[in-house]
Amino acid sequence: TTNNSYTSNDQTLNAFNDTHFCKLDRNDNVSPSCNVTFNELNTINQNIRDDLSGLLKSDFFKYFRLDLYKQCSFWDANDGLCLNRACSVDVVEDWDKLPEYWQPEILGSFNNDTMIEADNDDDECKFLDQLCQTGKKLADIEDTINYCDINDFNGKNAVLIDLTANPERFTGYGGKQAGQIWSTIYQDNCFTLGETGESLVKDAFYRLVSGFHASIGTHLSKEYLNTKTGKWEPNLDLFMARIGNFPDRVTNMYFNYAVVAKALWKIQPYLPEFSFCDLVNKEIKNKMDNVISQLDTNIFNEDLVFANDLSLTLKDEFRSRFKNVTKIMDCVQCDRCRLWGKIQTTGYATALKILFEINDADEFTKQDIVGKLTKYELIALLQTFGRLSESIESVNLFEKMYGKRLNGSENRLTSFFQNNFFSILKKAGKSIRYTIENINTTKEEKEKVDNSQSHAFDDLRMPKQKKSVPKAAAGVGSKWKNAWETETSNVLEAFKFIYRSYLDLPRNVWRLTLGKAYKFWNKFIGVADYVKEDVEEANTHKLNIQ
Ligand SMILES: Cc1cc2nc3c(=O)[nH]c(=O)nc-3n(C[C@H](O)[C@H](O)[C@H](O)COP(=O)(O)OP(=O)(O)OC[C@H]3O[C@@H](n4cnc5c(N)ncnc54)[C@H](O)[C@@H]3O)c2cc1C
């Protein structure tokens, strides 16, 4: 099933105009369980970005093993194959180029069966032991504390994949099949009724899934194929239609960032005990340390999600439902999407295991759980954090693009002609209508409208929309006086705008022509296009119509 072309249809443009993008209060906490604001997470993310990217591109973290042909256990998933080139995965075939610790002799034969079946003394066990220094047999790993199937990565059909050669981006996968997967995942959010703390657990589960979904949507909008230029570039309209217009989805991405960050923070004390193969050990540990030391415990309070009196059954249910989410990735009919879907769900599953299964008061369980993490869980955890880090960076990028478009500097000439006299008159007309309607609407009616626009998440404080029209005073006389003052100021503003626009026009046209001429000349003589169109800001005068 493919959904190859995305054009800005009317729905998108309307969505863009009515956007909620700027209505998130960046100084609010991300959620009741996170003692950190959106702004603080943005700063943390900026500080760790370079080290994290370097870490994820290192030979140790950039390879992953996965069985891309595992059968979907939920339904017959043969009704839609993604045949786009972008859906495919390039697997590693040139083994000679791989670092020593990924060589088949060290990994163990790919024809061996799953980990559980693996002989305790075989090379793969030794390799994993070397990573975590557990000295424990793999068959000992308790499956009752896992939030994913950790055998997924060792099946006989598992292939080795270089993640840097297969970035997560727009693939064209979508339609009924992808929709079915998402709706099945959201249905997993139906917990047994009547359990204590059910709503918090349900809320956490929903946020995790929605944040994961939003993060994918952000990546595919950030790296979208522009079919005209053949380049991968950010698509603001697509981002707004899928994520930007939904503050709860943006919030959920930040929530997921906090969850995974806290899990990483929790394993930091055990970092010296990890052994990442002699060659890269020190370098990897330094980088991990640089990243994790920027995080702190307040980012997320896992104890608030699973309340103390929470019954074990509800926790078991949470675990098995999340396991289902990781399993349903086998039904994704686009290999590239399945790869990243599996990595991220495994990353979340690992974070949940660290957060919810470790008993802080019991040092033995801590060491036991962290010590038994497999290489794949660790890679998935870091890669998932990397995906979320990029999502947050992208949200900030899209916000800048959004601001630019709103201020009209993206297309100055178009914006100039859009703001011609007639559209100003139209805006002024709307404004008069709005003023009169506002005067005639009773206080109760206004409150009703405001309440109907309230959002699903109570903890997400959305600043009330600023009313630019002055509040009508009690008397009818002063209402008409206010309306008259507003309208005269609008008419004056309109005339000022037109006057300034005609003054600025020759200069803006000259700058635009010069910019284009530079570009054309560079293209003609074949040098890099170093002159950006927005090098010089054009003179713009903002229209302040009320
Ligand atoms: C596991 C998986 C991985 C994928 N990876 C990729 C990829 O790498 N590249 C790619 O191009 N496509 C990928 N896709 C496809 C992509 O997620 C969309 O399904 C596809 O682009 C079609 O989008 P859509 O607008 O029809 O709505 P969908 O994204 O399919 O969403 C279905 C419905 O869910 C609701 N919804 C949407 N987002 C959220 C949210 N964050 N929170 C709550 N509700 C929401 C909306 O009501 C929406 O109509 C993947 C799909 C899956 C299932």
Ligand as a Chemical Component Dictionary entry (heavy atoms), coordinates in Angstrom:
data_LIG
# 
_chem_comp.id                   LIG 
_chem_comp.type                 NON-POLYMER 
_chem_comp.pdbx_formal_charge   0 
_chem_comp.three_letter_code    LIG 
# 
loop_
_chem_comp_atom.comp_id 
_chem_comp_atom.atom_id 
_chem_comp_atom.alt_atom_id 
_chem_comp_atom.type_symbol 
_chem_comp_atom.charge 
_chem_comp_atom.model_Cartn_x 
_chem_comp_atom.model_Cartn_y 
_chem_comp_atom.model_Cartn_z 
_chem_comp_atom.pdbx_ordinal 
LIG C1  C1  C 0 5.339  1.225  12.521 1  
LIG C2  C2  C 0 5.209  2.211  11.396 2  
LIG C3  C3  C 0 6.347  2.850  10.931 3  
LIG C4  C4  C 0 6.241  3.767  9.887  4  
LIG N1  N1  N 0 7.379  4.361  9.418  5  
LIG C5  C5  C 0 7.292  5.216  8.374  6  
LIG C6  C6  C 0 8.469  5.812  7.825  7  
LIG O1  O1  O 0 9.584  5.561  8.278  8  
LIG N2  N2  N 0 8.319  6.627  6.757  9  
LIG C7  C7  C 0 7.098  6.901  6.206  10 
LIG O2  O2  O 0 7.028  7.654  5.244  11 
LIG N3  N3  N 0 5.974  6.344  6.713  12 
LIG C8  C8  C 0 6.042  5.514  7.770  13 
LIG N4  N4  N 0 4.906  4.950  8.263  14 
LIG C9  C9  C 0 3.595  5.367  7.753  15 
LIG C10 C10 C 0 3.083  6.613  8.524  16 
LIG O3  O3  O 0 3.171  6.438  9.916  17 
LIG C11 C11 C 0 1.616  6.925  8.209  18 
LIG O4  O4  O 0 0.842  5.804  8.517  19 
LIG C12 C12 C 0 1.406  7.281  6.752  20 
LIG O5  O5  O 0 2.261  8.336  6.415  21 
LIG C13 C13 C 0 -0.066 7.689  6.495  22 
LIG O6  O6  O 0 -0.391 8.777  7.336  23 
LIG P1  P1  P 0 -1.856 9.267  7.606  24 
LIG O7  O7  O 0 -1.865 10.755 7.549  25 
LIG O8  O8  O 0 -2.798 8.536  6.733  26 
LIG O9  O9  O 0 -2.189 8.945  9.133  27 
LIG P2  P2  P 0 -1.485 7.922  10.075 28 
LIG O10 O10 O 0 -0.152 8.479  10.517 29 
LIG O11 O11 O 0 -1.498 6.565  9.459  30 
LIG O12 O12 O 0 -2.434 7.954  11.380 31 
LIG C14 C14 C 0 -3.736 7.353  11.415 32 
LIG C15 C15 C 0 -4.621 8.181  12.352 33 
LIG O13 O13 O 0 -4.058 8.204  13.661 34 
LIG C16 C16 C 0 -4.248 9.499  14.265 35 
LIG N5  N5  N 0 -2.929 10.023 14.630 36 
LIG C17 C17 C 0 -1.936 10.416 13.822 37 
LIG N6  N6  N 0 -0.848 10.763 14.510 38 
LIG C18 C18 C 0 -1.173 10.609 15.813 39 
LIG C19 C19 C 0 -0.471 10.808 17.034 40 
LIG N7  N7  N 0 0.806  11.194 17.058 41 
LIG N8  N8  N 0 -1.108 10.577 18.182 42 
LIG C20 C20 C 0 -2.402 10.148 18.199 43 
LIG N9  N9  N 0 -3.123 9.918  17.074 44 
LIG C21 C21 C 0 -2.513 10.145 15.898 45 
LIG C22 C22 C 0 -4.921 10.366 13.247 46 
LIG O14 O14 O 0 -6.297 10.405 13.568 47 
LIG C23 C23 C 0 -4.692 9.657  11.945 48 
LIG O15 O15 O 0 -5.724 9.850  11.028 49 
LIG C24 C24 C 0 4.977  4.028  9.299  50 
LIG C25 C25 C 0 3.841  3.371  9.772  51 
LIG C26 C26 C 0 3.935  2.459  10.806 52 
LIG C27 C27 C 0 2.709  1.741  11.282 53 
# 
loop_
_chem_comp_bond.comp_id 
_chem_comp_bond.atom_id_1 
_chem_comp_bond.atom_id_2 
_chem_comp_bond.value_order 
_chem_comp_bond.pdbx_ordinal 
LIG C1  C2  SING 1  
LIG C2  C3  SING 2  
LIG C2  C26 DOUB 3  
LIG C3  C4  DOUB 4  
LIG C4  N1  SING 5  
LIG C4  C24 SING 6  
LIG N1  C5  DOUB 7  
LIG C5  C6  SING 8  
LIG C5  C8  SING 9  
LIG C6  O1  DOUB 10 
LIG C6  N2  SING 11 
LIG N2  C7  SING 12 
LIG C7  O2  DOUB 13 
LIG C7  N3  SING 14 
LIG N3  C8  DOUB 15 
LIG C8  N4  SING 16 
LIG N4  C9  SING 17 
LIG N4  C24 SING 18 
LIG C9  C10 SING 19 
LIG C10 O3  SING 20 
LIG C10 C11 SING 21 
LIG C11 O4  SING 22 
LIG C11 C12 SING 23 
LIG C12 O5  SING 24 
LIG C12 C13 SING 25 
LIG C13 O6  SING 26 
LIG O6  P1  SING 27 
LIG P1  O7  DOUB 28 
LIG P1  O8  SING 29 
LIG P1  O9  SING 30 
LIG O9  P2  SING 31 
LIG P2  O10 DOUB 32 
LIG P2  O11 SING 33 
LIG P2  O12 SING 34 
LIG O12 C14 SING 35 
LIG C14 C15 SING 36 
LIG C15 O13 SING 37 
LIG C15 C23 SING 38 
LIG O13 C16 SING 39 
LIG C16 N5  SING 40 
LIG C16 C22 SING 41 
LIG N5  C17 SING 42 
LIG N5  C21 SING 43 
LIG C17 N6  DOUB 44 
LIG N6  C18 SING 45 
LIG C18 C19 SING 46 
LIG C18 C21 DOUB 47 
LIG C19 N7  SING 48 
LIG C19 N8  DOUB 49 
LIG N8  C20 SING 50 
LIG C20 N9  DOUB 51 
LIG N9  C21 SING 52 
LIG C22 O14 SING 53 
LIG C22 C23 SING 54 
LIG C23 O15 SING 55 
LIG C24 C25 DOUB 56 
LIG C25 C26 SING 57 
LIG C26 C27 SING 58 
# 
